[in-house]
Amino acid sequence: MFARVSTFQGSPERVDEGIKIAEEQALPAAKALEGFKGMLMLVDRDTGKSIAVTLWESEEAMNASVEAANKIRGNVASAAGEQIVSVEQYEVAIDVPV
């Protein structure tokens, strides 16, 4: 499995709005992409920083989604009044389901 980690910086006052936008726009769009396996969103309500982690079944699927993911990420950041701080890709070394 592979993961793309996107870090955003926004206003602490708009964290809930950012979560709603991610749930209503980013998640459905990501679910439509081939090889998508899941998503986590981490937020720091004090600083307005958020981290979105999307999971992919293979490196090929993750790489094939780059263009669509860039568009989704940009749309969400714009709608939530956030800046994209970084985007990184990783291989998932440990995945322990609960």
N, C-alpha and C positions, 0 to 999 in steps of 0.2 A: 504494500500500500504506500501511497505517496501523499504529501500534504503541501498545500500552498498556504502561507501565513501572511496575511495582510494587516498592517498596523495603521490605524487611523487616529487623528487627533482632532477633537472637536470641543465644544463647550460642555461643561458639566451639566448645565441646565437643559441640554438637548439630548442627553443620554437615552431617555425613554423614547424620544422621537426616532433616534437612530436605530434602536432595537426594533421598533415597529416597521420602519422602512426596510430593514434587513429581513424581517419575517415576511412582509408582504411583497417585496420586490426581488431581493437577492436570492432568497431561498427557492422560490418557485422557478426562477430563471436557471439557477444552478442545478436543480433537480432534473431539468430538461436536458442537461448535457450528458453525453455518453460517458460512462465510467465514473460518474459522481457517486460517492459512497456516504457522504455525511458532512455536517457542518457544526462547528462550535463557535460561539461568539462570547468573548470575555470582555467585560467592561470594568473600568475604574470610575466610579461615580464621582470621586473627589477631583480627578484631573481631567475627565472627559476623554481619556484614552480608551480605545477599544482594539481588540485583536480578533480577526475572523480567521478561522482555520477551516479550510475545505479539504476533504479527504477524497482520494481518487484511487480506483482499483489498480492502476498501473501508471508508470511514468509516461507512457505513450498517451494515455487518456488525459493526464494532467497537462502535458505539452500541447495536445490538440485543443485544449480548452482555453489556451492563453488569450487569444483575441477576444473571445466571448467574455472571459473573466475580467479582462481589462475594461470592457464596456460596462459590465455589471458594476464593478467596483467604482468606476468613475461616476456612474449615475447615482449610486447610493451615497457616495461622498458628497456630491453636489446637492442632492435632496436633503441631506442631513446637516449641511453646512460644515463638513469635515474636510480635513486635508489628509491625503494619503502620504504616510510617513515612509513606509517601506513595503515591499513585496518580496517574499523569499520562498524558495521551494526546498522540500526536504524529503528524504526517504523515511518512512515510519519504521523505526527499529523495534519498538515494543508496542503491541496493541493488546491490551488485556480487557476483554469484555467483562462487565460486572454480572 
